[in-house]
């Protein structure tokens, strides 16, 4: 027999979903690149070769020129940062590197725990011909680097073993990162890449420690700051999946960032919100995950607790 508490929890979840909308099933942004030089990147290793360790500064010594290319020119180097405090559309830090975009070219420099290695110079990142000089935006988290190329096509590099150009691919979507590709939505106000790896953990709403199988997500702020659509390279290339915004989607947002499947959103009133949410955490991945709406389950029941974590309003920093 289902308890009244469980029914109330389910009704509250359904009400929240209804308030935020269920997304749109359109596939207008699903496409392969039109530049014929890019078509060969369908064979790129990102998404097919999963795993491996990001090389440390020591492990790439003596090979850096081959993997990263020449040292940045003095003129460009003067525009590149010694530290990156915030991920932006032109700068970011992964698990092993810092990246900076200048005039369509991408530059990289070893970094550890978000701190750029001071003894290493910025170097040109070798890119496939169709991307070289044509990148418009970047976003990076841990072991995943995404860029927007010509026509806002999404290209990915999984940083799994090196920064070689052979890893780049435009594949995106079903099945398992082998789909027809994806272009960024034209109404995207902000977007951010997230990588939640299988060696990370989180606490579900019952306090149980859970481990994901590994989730790559792109969160896109749209519709004037009223919608957050999320994309996953294993899922259909459409607009059907959304993160319900703060206060049941009633808070107008101006920007967002993401890391480890946690969305960081800023409202028009400078309120700060965070929420852990992706395809797995939401309870949608019933192929690889097991979930339960039942409350007060025994500790031996390790299923992920639903509903998932809600938005948390964060304190505003001084100033």
Secondary structure, 3 states (H helix, E strand, C coil): CCCHHHHHHHHHHHHHHHHHCCCECCCCCECCCCCHHHHHHHHCCCCCCCCCCCCCCCCCCCCHHHHHCCECCHHHHCCCCCCCCCCCCCEEECCCEEEEEECCEEEEEEEECCEECCCCCCEECCCCCCCCCCCCEEEEECCEEEEECHHHEEEEECCCCCCCHHHCECCCCCCCCCCCCEECCCCCCEEEEEEECCCCCEECCCCCEECCCCEEEEEEEEHHHCEEEEECCCCCCCECCECCCHHHHCCCEEEEEEECCEEEEEECCCCEEEEECCCCCCCCCCCCCCEECCCCCCCCCCCEECCCCCCEEECCCCC
